[in-house]
């Protein structure tokens, strides 16, 4: 299990890393944003939209709201909506206690299967999921001859 402070720190890291990657994505041409790399989410924009969707769905699961998968996005709208999602994550995390982080959350996945997971596992999953896909996008950037921003967790700690 992790502490509420560790959960807040890792959610803040996720927001920081995503903002850096969105900044790099803003430098891409429209064709580069949607270039198909043959992965499940295909492109820089598709992969970023996937991570955004997961961040939003997991927040809804924790807070008991409706789980909606995102529509097609243009980068500017995605970035704006993501800022709002991260603000809601931080607002929620501000009230975390040792007891609350251990609480089980009941939810259904996108296929309707029921699951129960403690809050701390969900938070770490959200962070890890985002890290995985940000790494994919960084690889896409490199394959296009771009230099991705530093996204390492230790770089985040050092920046604080």
Protein Blocks (a to p, Z undefined) as FASTA:
>chain_A
ZZfklmmmmmmmmmmmmmmmmmmmmmpcfklmmocehianlpamlmmmmmmmmmmmmmmm
mnopacdddddddfklmmmmmmmmmmmmmmmmmmpcfklmmpccddddfkopacdddfkl
mmmmmmmmmmmmmmmmmmmmmmnopacddfbfklmmmmZZ
